[in-house]
């Protein structure tokens, strides 16, 4: 009986460690994706605005 209790505790401990490792990995991956998204999104907005401004200049300069 004592062996069964020890085995179940050991199994529960291993399961808890596995769950914690999985959560840690998911957290790191999500943080990395969030940082990459912000970098790409930030560059995308900056690039879009600079292109829009240049486009406006090329459109309005010939009109003037």
N, C-alpha and C positions, 0 to 999 in steps of 0.2 A: 504494500500500500504506500509506503514512504517513497519507494522508487517512482511510482506513478505520479505522486505529487511533485517530486523533484523534476521529473520529465516535463510535466505540464508547466511548471514555473520556468524551466529552461526554454521551452517552446514559446511561452508568452514573452520572455525576455528577448529572444531572437526576433520574434515578430515585431515587438516594440522598437527594437533597434532598426529593423528593416524599414518600418514605417517612418521613423525619424530620418533615416538616411534618404528615403524617397522624397519626403517633404523638403529636406534641405536642398537636394538636387533640383527639385521643381522651383524652389524659391530662387536659387541662383540662376536658373535658366530664364525664369520670368523677369528677373531684374536685368539680366543681360539683354533680353529682347526689348524691354522697355527703354533701356539706354540706346540701343541701336535704332529703335523706332524714333526716339526723340532726335537723334543725330540726323537721320535720313529726313525726317519731317521738317526739321529746322533748316537743313540745307535746301530741301525742296521749296520751302516758302521763300527763302532768301533768293534762290535761283529764279523762282517764278517772278518775284517782284523786280529783280534786276532785268529780266527779259521783258517784262511788261513796260518798264520805264524806257528801255531802249526802243521797244516797238513803238511806243507813243512818240518818241522823238523822231523816229524815221517816218512816221505817218504825218506828223504835224510840220516838220521842217519843209518838205516839198510844197505843202499847202501855203506856207508863209512865203 
